[in-house]
Amino acid sequence: MDTASPTSTRLIMMGDAALCAGFDLVGFETYPGADEKILEQVLRSVLDAGQTALVLLEPRLARCDCPVLKRLRRQGGRVVITEIPPLHAPDDYRPQVESLVQSVLGRSALE
């Protein structure tokens, strides 16, 4: 796992080992099987170093109760955090924004 310089954008992927393998091939820092503790450590390092980053997380991590994750999402700007579907069940994936869209526009909005 490489640590990027403060002037470059870190590309980070955390999730299933098979999915991480693909992202590793295209140059992402990967953390296969990462847990909330690893998520907290990596995001804290991004925050403390003032780095820019694109962070891809599987749902189990993207939806966890991690304080630094919440802080970075509120901040916006230089750290983009996005949730990606799990490799083993992409058709069962429902993004977090789906329920918000349905509550505002109705259930039929996404059909």
C-alpha positions in Angstrom: 0.0 0.0 0.0 1.5 3.2 -1.1 1.1 6.5 0.6 0.6 9.4 -1.8 2.4 12.7 -1.6 0.4 15.6 -0.2 0.0 17.2 -3.6 -1.4 14.1 -5.4 -4.9 12.6 -5.1 -5.1 9.4 -3.2 -7.2 6.7 -4.8 -8.5 4.4 -2.1 -10.6 1.3 -2.3 -11.9 -0.7 0.7 -14.0 -3.8 0.5 -14.1 -7.4 -0.7 -10.7 -8.9 -1.7 -11.8 -9.8 -5.2 -13.1 -6.3 -5.9 -10.0 -4.7 -4.4 -7.8 -6.8 -6.7 -9.4 -5.1 -9.7 -8.9 -1.7 -8.3 -5.3 -2.5 -7.3 -4.6 -3.2 -11.0 -5.6 0.3 -12.0 -3.5 2.0 -9.3 -5.7 2.3 -6.2 -4.5 1.8 -2.7 -6.5 -1.2 -1.7 -7.6 -2.5 1.7 -9.2 -5.9 1.2 -11.4 -7.0 4.0 -11.0 -3.6 5.8 -13.0 -3.1 9.0 -14.1 0.1 10.7 -10.8 0.5 12.5 -8.8 0.4 9.3 -11.3 2.8 7.7 -10.9 5.2 10.6 -7.1 5.0 10.4 -6.9 5.6 6.6 -9.4 8.4 6.6 -7.7 10.1 9.6 -4.4 10.0 7.7 -6.1 11.7 4.7 -7.7 14.3 7.0 -4.5 15.0 9.0 -2.3 15.3 6.0 -4.8 17.6 4.2 -4.8 15.4 1.2 -7.3 15.1 -1.6 -8.7 11.7 -2.1 -11.3 9.6 -4.0 -12.5 6.9 -1.6 -14.6 3.9 -2.8 -16.3 1.9 -0.1 -18.5 -1.2 -0.1 -21.9 -0.6 1.7 -20.8 -2.3 5.0 -18.1 0.4 5.4 -19.9 3.3 3.7 -22.8 3.0 6.1 -20.9 2.4 9.3 -20.9 4.7 12.3 -17.3 6.0 11.8 -16.8 9.6 13.1 -14.1 10.6 10.7 -16.3 9.3 7.8 -19.2 11.4 8.9 -16.9 14.5 9.3 -15.4 14.1 5.8 -18.9 13.8 4.3 -20.1 16.9 6.0 -16.9 18.8 4.9 -17.2 18.0 1.3 -14.6 19.3 -1.1 -11.2 17.7 -1.3 -12.3 14.1 -0.2 -14.9 12.4 -2.3 -16.4 9.3 -0.7 -18.7 7.1 -2.7 -20.3 3.7 -2.1 -20.0 1.0 -4.7 -22.0 -2.2 -5.0 -20.6 -5.4 -3.6 -19.2 -7.7 -6.2 -21.1 -10.8 -5.0 -24.6 -9.2 -5.2 -24.7 -6.1 -7.5 -28.4 -6.6 -8.3 -29.4 -6.5 -4.6 -27.6 -3.2 -4.1 -29.7 -0.2 -3.2 -27.8 3.1 -2.8 -28.5 5.3 0.2 -29.8 8.1 -1.9 -32.6 5.9 -3.3 -34.8 6.2 -0.2 -34.3 10.0 -0.2 -35.3 10.3 -3.9 -38.4 8.1 -3.3 -39.4 10.1 -0.2 -39.3 13.3 -2.2 -40.5 12.2 -5.6 -42.5 9.1 -4.8 -41.9 5.3 -5.2 -42.4 5.4 -8.9 -39.6 8.0 -9.5 -37.0 5.2 -9.8 -39.0 2.7 -11.9 
